[in-house]
Amino acid sequence: MRHSLIERLFSGFLGAVLMLRVDLSSSKGLRRAASLALAAVVLLTAAVPTVSADNRFPWHPQTWTLGRSTSTWRTGSDSMYFWARMTWDADNASNMRHMATHGYRFTHDVQDTSNDGAANNNLNATGRYSTTMPSPYYDRDRSGFRNHEAEITSESSAFPSSGVEYISLVEFSHWYSITGSTGTNWFWDPSGDSVTQPAQVSAPGCPVLCDKWDAAQGLADKIMGYTAYPSKAAPAAAPVAEADVVLAEGAVSQGARASGKAAYKVERHHGQIVLEADLSDGLRAYLDTATAAATTIAVDGASRGILTFAEPVTFADLRALERQGVIVETIEAVTANDHGPRWTLGSPMDDATAAWIRDAAAETGERLLGITSAQVVVDASSLRNALDDPLVYLVDLSIEHFGRGHADKDDIVMNDVYWAVAGWE
């Protein structure tokens, strides 16, 4: 019998993992005590204190189960997933959905609590994540040389459903990189400490100094939880100090501002620019406007943006686009099942990504529908090739459009529109 990733993550009490629960009344998902060996995900002990839940938070999940499991990013067992399982009862689920009508959303937040006094935390969020929360928005916050915080916010106004168990996992690593005068250099931080994993209500961020979604103030907004992680010796020959690295400011080419109507909305958060498709006139109108703008933008050379597929595609389809000159930087994929919420899997694109996505989907017991979107770089030629591909719904170069003329803004992000294309949101 196949054991899913979730069963392997959350079953087996042979000292493999200790979990935090807000309400221990439900044992669903824990009834299988046998844990099988898993090459990609090895469970570790994670001592976690109990958190008290009461009725001060009428929106809160009735169960909030936290833990940690090892994973591999660059070298064997160099990283870890911090995960949360959550369920809502009917009243609290209804309250959370009601709050969504006023602009609030639910967020699973993971933040490294360590700091060595030099604005550097121990761990680095890799950009990989998995979740069954619908319409997820993933965000990382940087401190010093590391992404010390990662958040997944469900942007769906219909979330959550009562009685449904949702799962959220984000990956952090001891590896981190610094780009300097000698290129990109990788370093290892062996330290152990803990992360906070609050369940929180988030509100749209403030105009300048906030993230797209920030913890809502004045709402008793968080159920706090902590998950410890151990120190881990560096792999052989891995540098563990950055003192000798000379940082160099990267030259940013301002370029010419692209012509054409901008079809997106702009929000500024902590120096990060968040762009959002403006669908107020409908999806088709946005498609036409964004496509017309993209053809103008790409004339000026390599341009970064978001490619949304018309339907989930395979890695073979993605490789075919790469052979046509499309540079793929990150991807997002989804799964399907007949018993609950689908998984969304996201990752930077590298040599290990295809195997990681396939394994992650297979080990959850889910069927991998395919890749739904990607952050890409195109020029005029590869853009034409992509737009001629019937599998491509939209190549949106709003990131490039905004970036030109904003040389001081090197962190611009944008979500795809696949959930709207698929009619899921």
Secondary structure as GFF3:
##gff-version 3
##sequence-region A 1 425
A	DSSP	alpha_helix	5	10	.	.	.	ID=ss1
A	DSSP	beta_strand	42	43	.	.	.	ID=ss2
A	DSSP	beta_strand	63	71	.	.	.	ID=ss3
A	DSSP	beta_strand	79	87	.	.	.	ID=ss4
A	DSSP	alpha_helix	90	100	.	.	.	ID=ss5
A	DSSP	beta_strand	105	112	.	.	.	ID=ss6
A	DSSP	beta_strand	124	131	.	.	.	ID=ss7
A	DSSP	beta_strand	136	143	.	.	.	ID=ss8
A	DSSP	beta_strand	146	154	.	.	.	ID=ss9
A	DSSP	beta_strand	166	173	.	.	.	ID=ss10
A	DSSP	beta_strand	175	180	.	.	.	ID=ss11
A	DSSP	beta_strand	183	188	.	.	.	ID=ss12
A	DSSP	beta_strand	193	196	.	.	.	ID=ss13
A	DSSP	beta_strand	199	204	.	.	.	ID=ss14
A	DSSP	beta_strand	213	215	.	.	.	ID=ss15
A	DSSP	beta_strand	222	223	.	.	.	ID=ss16
A	DSSP	beta_strand	226	229	.	.	.	ID=ss17
A	DSSP	beta_strand	264	269	.	.	.	ID=ss18
A	DSSP	beta_strand	272	277	.	.	.	ID=ss19
A	DSSP	alpha_helix	283	297	.	.	.	ID=ss20
A	DSSP	three_ten_helix	298	300	.	.	.	ID=ss21
A	DSSP	beta_strand	303	313	.	.	.	ID=ss22
A	DSSP	alpha_helix	315	323	.	.	.	ID=ss23
A	DSSP	beta_strand	327	336	.	.	.	ID=ss24
A	DSSP	beta_strand	344	348	.	.	.	ID=ss25
A	DSSP	alpha_helix	353	363	.	.	.	ID=ss26
A	DSSP	beta_strand	367	378	.	.	.	ID=ss27
A	DSSP	alpha_helix	380	387	.	.	.	ID=ss28
A	DSSP	beta_strand	392	396	.	.	.	ID=ss29
A	DSSP	alpha_helix	398	403	.	.	.	ID=ss30
A	DSSP	beta_strand	412	414	.	.	.	ID=ss31
A	DSSP	alpha_helix	418	421	.	.	.	ID=ss32
###
